[in-house]
Amino acid sequence: MIHYKTKEEIELIRKSALLLSAALAEVAKSLKPGMSTLDVDAVADKFIVENGAVPSFKNYKGFPNACCISVNEAVVHGIPNKYVLKDGDILTVDVGVYMNGFHADSAYTFAIGDVAENVRRLMAATKASLYKGIEKAVVGNRIGDISYAIQEYTEKERGYGVVRELVGHGLGRHLHEDPQVPNYGKRGAGPVMKEGLVIAIEPMINLRTKDVEYLEDGWTVVTRDRSPSVHFEHTVAVGKGKPDILSSFSEIEKAEKNNPELNTNY
């Protein structure tokens, strides 16, 4: 069942989403080689809690941390650990925030130091595909229009692998709600989008194969061929004529550019 939100509820989700964006900006300020992924998680966790919110992922179905931190070939759901970041790594920080009764969800992939050019191209394409999908999040369109736009841009035009097993989703009072929002599919398919629908749109795009597998920890999803994977995500309210992006990358991108340890040449 799809739960449509009132304008007032959407504004509460926006508050959660903007706090989440600010937490990712704090991460962007601090990232550098030598940090462990546990260190990165602690930055976001502390910021969220100090600003009166709760990390949505912490203890969700047993997940132990505030952030999912996925490095290089890890697609999603990486558990923060003692892995030390090094020059040439990419990492996705995926975070949820719960505040005022509503969840928000967003993810951003960062490049540390001298990252290979083909991986930087993948980052650019994945980020662009997020906005290609968001453009379709308007009243009267169907979920498949979002899915098709992302797949067309990444897989059909550029030959990347679009993950099938993991998808975007509705969200609000619950972290995961209907409908599912795949990153592949047919234009004109799926539920019609109506005003009040809030969804997480999140392309997860692999450099080569679309195939993935789970590691023994039961959480971390990696590319089957161990090629790099990139993931960007926004929380979006479906609007009349144009979408309303509730989360924001602007402060993240500003912090990213001001951090000399991060590569923004993508």
VMD Tcl script that draws the C-alpha trace (Angstrom):
set ca {
  {0.00 0.00 0.00}
  {1.27 3.46 -0.94}
  {1.08 6.08 1.81}
  {0.61 9.57 0.39}
  {1.88 12.51 2.44}
  {0.28 15.87 3.17}
  {2.17 19.08 2.43}
  {2.89 19.41 6.14}
  {4.29 15.89 6.31}
  {6.48 16.53 3.26}
  {7.94 19.55 5.04}
  {8.81 17.36 8.03}
  {10.51 14.89 5.70}
  {12.40 17.81 4.14}
  {13.75 18.75 7.60}
  {15.01 15.19 8.09}
  {16.47 15.18 4.57}
  {18.34 18.46 5.00}
  {19.80 17.33 8.32}
  {20.91 14.17 6.56}
  {22.51 16.24 3.81}
  {24.34 18.29 6.43}
  {25.64 15.07 8.02}
  {27.03 13.96 4.64}
  {28.65 17.38 4.26}
  {30.38 16.84 7.62}
  {31.66 13.54 6.30}
  {32.92 15.28 3.15}
  {34.88 17.77 5.26}
  {36.68 15.05 7.21}
  {37.39 12.31 4.65}
  {41.06 11.50 4.07}
  {43.38 8.55 3.65}
  {44.13 6.87 6.97}
  {40.59 7.08 8.32}
  {38.80 3.82 8.95}
  {35.24 3.39 7.77}
  {34.32 3.21 11.47}
  {35.82 6.70 11.85}
  {33.65 7.92 8.98}
  {30.55 6.39 10.54}
  {31.30 8.10 13.84}
  {31.37 11.54 12.17}
  {27.86 11.14 10.75}
  {26.46 9.40 13.83}
  {27.68 12.15 16.18}
  {26.37 14.93 13.95}
  {22.91 13.38 13.58}
  {22.48 12.72 17.30}
  {23.80 16.15 18.34}
  {21.20 17.73 16.07}
  {18.31 15.97 17.76}
  {17.69 13.14 15.32}
  {18.18 9.39 15.19}
  {20.22 7.47 12.57}
  {17.55 5.42 10.77}
  {19.82 2.50 9.93}
  {21.23 1.91 13.42}
  {19.76 -1.35 14.75}
  {17.43 -1.56 11.73}
  {16.92 -5.31 11.28}
  {20.13 -5.75 13.27}
  {22.38 -3.39 11.28}
  {24.98 -2.18 13.80}
  {25.89 1.32 12.59}
  {24.53 4.71 11.56}
  {25.87 4.51 7.99}
  {26.22 1.92 5.31}
  {29.76 2.52 3.99}
  {30.57 0.64 0.80}
  {34.13 0.78 -0.57}
  {35.19 0.13 -4.19}
  {33.47 -3.11 -5.33}
  {30.90 -2.94 -2.51}
  {27.56 -1.79 -3.94}
  {25.54 -1.16 -0.77}
  {25.09 -2.08 2.90}
  {28.77 -2.17 3.80}
  {29.26 -2.45 7.56}
  {31.72 0.15 8.92}
  {34.85 -1.60 10.17}
  {38.59 -1.18 10.65}
  {39.31 -0.92 6.90}
  {41.62 2.08 6.42}
  {40.85 4.30 3.44}
  {43.67 4.82 0.98}
  {44.49 6.88 -2.07}
  {42.48 5.64 -5.05}
  {39.50 4.33 -3.07}
  {35.92 5.29 -3.72}
  {33.36 4.98 -0.95}
  {29.63 5.41 -0.78}
  {28.18 6.76 2.45}
  {24.48 5.88 2.66}
  {22.61 7.38 5.62}
  {19.08 7.60 6.96}
  {17.73 10.16 9.43}
  {14.59 9.87 11.59}
  {13.21 13.07 13.06}
  {9.74 14.43 13.84}
  {8.23 11.05 13.00}
  {9.62 10.80 9.47}
  {12.59 9.20 7.72}
  {14.83 10.55 4.95}
  {17.41 8.59 2.99}
  {20.36 9.73 0.87}
  {23.71 8.45 -0.39}
  {26.83 9.98 -1.93}
  {29.93 8.41 -3.48}
  {33.28 10.07 -2.76}
  {36.63 9.64 -4.54}
  {39.82 9.75 -2.48}
  {42.93 10.96 -4.23}
  {44.07 9.50 -7.53}
  {41.01 7.54 -8.63}
  {41.14 5.88 -12.07}
  {39.59 7.86 -14.91}
  {37.13 5.11 -15.87}
  {35.83 5.05 -12.29}
  {35.45 8.82 -12.28}
  {33.44 8.56 -15.49}
  {31.23 5.99 -13.78}
  {30.71 8.40 -10.89}
  {29.71 11.19 -13.25}
  {27.30 8.97 -15.17}
  {25.67 7.58 -12.03}
  {25.18 11.03 -10.53}
  {23.75 12.33 -13.80}
  {21.43 9.33 -14.07}
  {20.00 10.16 -10.63}
  {18.80 13.49 -11.98}
  {17.59 11.87 -15.21}
  {15.38 9.67 -13.04}
  {14.28 12.53 -10.80}
  {13.10 14.51 -13.85}
  {10.42 11.85 -14.36}
  {9.10 12.04 -10.76}
  {6.07 14.14 -11.64}
  {2.34 13.63 -11.21}
  {0.88 11.46 -13.97}
  {4.09 9.65 -14.88}
  {4.70 6.05 -13.87}
  {7.47 4.55 -11.75}
  {8.76 2.80 -14.87}
  {9.50 6.18 -16.42}
  {12.08 6.80 -13.67}
  {13.48 3.28 -14.07}
  {13.75 3.57 -17.84}
  {15.50 6.96 -17.71}
  {18.21 5.64 -15.38}
  {18.77 2.42 -17.31}
  {18.79 4.16 -20.70}
  {21.47 6.64 -19.59}
  {23.78 4.21 -17.79}
  {23.34 0.77 -19.33}
  {22.06 1.28 -22.83}
  {24.08 4.39 -23.69}
  {27.26 3.67 -21.71}
  {27.40 -0.07 -21.17}
  {27.46 -0.06 -17.36}
  {25.80 -2.70 -15.20}
  {22.53 -1.70 -13.52}
  {21.93 -3.69 -10.33}
  {18.62 -5.57 -10.41}
  {18.41 -7.00 -6.89}
  {18.35 -3.65 -5.05}
  {15.97 -0.78 -5.72}
  {14.75 2.58 -4.52}
  {11.59 2.80 -2.44}
  {8.89 4.90 -0.87}
  {9.57 6.31 2.58}
  {7.97 8.41 5.29}
  {6.86 7.15 8.69}
  {8.67 3.93 7.74}
  {12.15 3.71 6.25}
  {10.96 1.42 3.48}
  {7.48 1.82 2.03}
  {5.76 1.05 -1.25}
  {6.35 1.47 -4.11}
  {9.63 -0.08 -5.12}
  {11.61 2.12 -7.54}
  {13.89 -0.05 -9.73}
  {16.76 1.43 -11.73}
  {15.76 -0.57 -14.78}
  {12.46 -1.12 -16.51}
  {9.97 -0.11 -19.16}
  {8.70 3.36 -19.82}
  {4.99 3.58 -18.98}
  {5.07 0.61 -16.59}
  {4.36 0.47 -12.87}
  {2.17 2.56 -10.57}
  {1.02 6.03 -11.63}
  {2.68 8.68 -9.46}
  {0.35 11.01 -7.57}
  {0.89 14.14 -5.51}
  {2.00 13.26 -1.99}
  {4.23 10.36 -3.02}
  {7.72 10.52 -1.47}
  {10.38 8.17 -2.83}
  {14.08 7.46 -2.54}
  {15.60 7.35 -6.02}
  {18.98 5.64 -5.90}
  {20.84 4.38 -8.96}
  {23.39 1.68 -8.07}
  {25.59 1.32 -11.14}
  {28.53 -1.04 -11.68}
  {31.50 -0.46 -13.97}
  {30.96 -3.79 -15.72}
  {28.64 -6.61 -14.68}
  {25.16 -6.02 -13.28}
  {25.53 -9.17 -11.17}
  {26.08 -8.97 -7.42}
  {26.54 -11.28 -4.45}
  {26.39 -11.05 -0.66}
  {29.43 -11.38 1.57}
  {29.42 -13.69 4.58}
  {28.46 -10.85 6.94}
  {24.96 -11.10 5.46}
  {24.81 -7.39 4.66}
  {27.51 -6.25 2.26}
  {26.58 -6.56 -1.42}
  {29.50 -6.60 -3.88}
  {29.84 -6.82 -7.64}
  {30.35 -10.40 -8.74}
  {33.40 -9.50 -10.83}
  {34.70 -7.15 -8.09}
  {34.60 -4.14 -10.40}
  {33.81 -0.78 -8.78}
  {30.25 0.34 -8.05}
  {28.78 3.82 -7.53}
  {25.61 4.88 -5.69}
  {23.91 8.28 -5.40}
  {20.52 8.83 -3.76}
  {18.02 11.61 -3.11}
  {14.73 11.75 -1.21}
  {12.17 13.19 -3.64}
  {8.53 14.32 -3.42}
  {6.55 13.81 -6.62}
  {5.22 17.18 -7.79}
  {2.87 18.68 -10.33}
  {4.97 19.59 -13.34}
  {8.31 19.16 -11.57}
  {9.80 17.05 -8.78}
  {10.70 18.42 -5.36}
  {14.12 17.19 -4.21}
  {13.94 17.16 -0.41}
  {17.59 16.28 0.24}
  {20.43 18.40 -1.12}
  {23.92 17.81 -2.50}
  {24.95 21.50 -2.54}
  {26.72 21.60 0.84}
  {28.22 18.16 0.23}
  {29.65 19.29 -3.10}
  {31.00 22.49 -1.53}
  {32.75 20.52 1.23}
  {33.98 17.98 -1.31}
  {35.61 20.72 -3.40}
  {37.21 22.29 -0.33}
  {38.75 19.02 0.84}
  {42.12 18.56 -0.93}
  {42.04 14.82 -0.20}
  {38.96 14.32 -2.38}
  {38.94 14.08 -6.17}
  {36.15 16.13 -7.72}
  {37.35 15.75 -11.29}
  {34.41 13.68 -12.45}
}
mol new
graphics top color blue
foreach p $ca { graphics top sphere $p radius 0.5 }
foreach p [lrange $ca 0 end-1] q [lrange $ca 1 end] { graphics top cylinder $p $q radius 0.2 }
display resetview
